[in-house]
């Protein structure tokens, strides 16, 4: 069942601009299948983009860690290898933070 469109094609831009304040559902009913081409203003969500980027970074770190464990210890000893590798990473981070915390003596 087709939705009839009133007016000519020349009056379409005027109708679109005059009806942008209406909800999108009314626009879809009024213009039928051609409503997919009606311009729609989309809001920017920088917080969601930051969250998505952080989640991708965390996923990358976890998968890189799993790759290193699988490469060094193999799939048979994955659990013990991950424990050993995590202890190595943890000791490395602790040593690096100790270097930052201790200021060098002035001459």
C-alpha positions in Angstrom: 0.0 0.0 0.0 1.6 3.2 -1.2 1.3 6.4 0.8 0.1 9.3 -1.5 2.4 12.3 -1.7 0.6 15.6 -2.1 2.0 18.4 -4.2 4.7 18.4 -6.8 8.4 17.7 -6.6 9.1 21.4 -6.7 7.3 21.9 -3.4 9.1 19.0 -1.7 12.1 21.1 -0.3 9.7 23.6 1.1 7.7 20.9 2.8 10.8 19.3 4.2 12.2 22.4 5.7 8.8 23.5 7.0 8.3 20.1 8.7 11.7 19.6 10.3 10.2 20.5 13.6 7.9 17.5 13.4 8.9 14.1 14.9 10.6 11.7 12.5 7.7 9.2 12.6 5.3 11.9 11.2 7.8 12.6 8.4 8.0 9.0 7.5 4.2 8.7 7.3 3.9 12.0 5.3 6.6 11.3 2.7 6.5 7.4 2.6 9.6 5.6 1.2 11.3 8.8 0.1 11.6 9.8 3.8 15.0 8.1 4.0 16.5 11.0 2.1 15.2 13.7 4.5 18.1 15.4 6.2 18.4 14.4 9.9 20.6 16.2 12.4 22.7 13.8 14.4 24.2 14.8 17.7 27.8 14.2 18.5 28.7 12.0 21.5 32.3 12.6 22.4 32.0 10.6 25.6 30.8 7.5 23.8 33.7 7.9 21.3 36.2 8.1 24.2 34.6 5.0 25.9 34.7 3.1 22.6 38.4 4.0 22.1 39.2 2.9 25.7 37.4 -0.4 25.2 39.3 -1.1 22.0 42.6 -0.3 23.8 41.8 -2.7 26.6 40.8 -5.4 24.1 44.1 -4.9 22.3 46.2 -5.1 25.5 44.3 -8.3 26.6 44.7 -10.0 23.2 48.4 -9.0 22.9 49.0 -10.5 26.4 47.2 -13.7 25.4 49.3 -13.8 22.2 52.6 -13.5 24.1 51.5 -16.2 26.6 50.5 -18.6 23.8 53.7 -17.9 21.9 56.0 -18.4 24.8 54.2 -21.2 26.8 51.9 -22.8 24.3 48.3 -23.8 24.6 48.9 -26.7 27.0 50.4 -24.5 29.7 48.3 -21.4 29.2 47.0 -20.9 32.7 50.4 -21.3 34.4 52.1 -19.3 31.7 49.6 -16.4 32.1 50.3 -16.4 35.8 54.0 -16.2 35.2 53.7 -13.6 32.5 51.4 -11.4 34.7 53.9 -11.6 37.5 56.6 -10.5 35.1 54.5 -7.5 33.9 53.6 -6.6 37.4 57.2 -6.6 38.6 58.2 -4.5 35.6 55.5 -1.9 36.3 56.5 -1.8 40.0 60.1 -1.2 39.1 59.3 1.5 36.6 57.1 3.3 39.1 59.8 3.2 41.8 62.2 4.9 39.4 59.6 7.7 38.9 58.9 8.1 42.6 62.5 8.4 43.7 63.8 11.9 42.7 67.4 12.2 41.9 69.6 13.9 44.4 70.7 17.4 43.5 74.5 18.0 43.2 
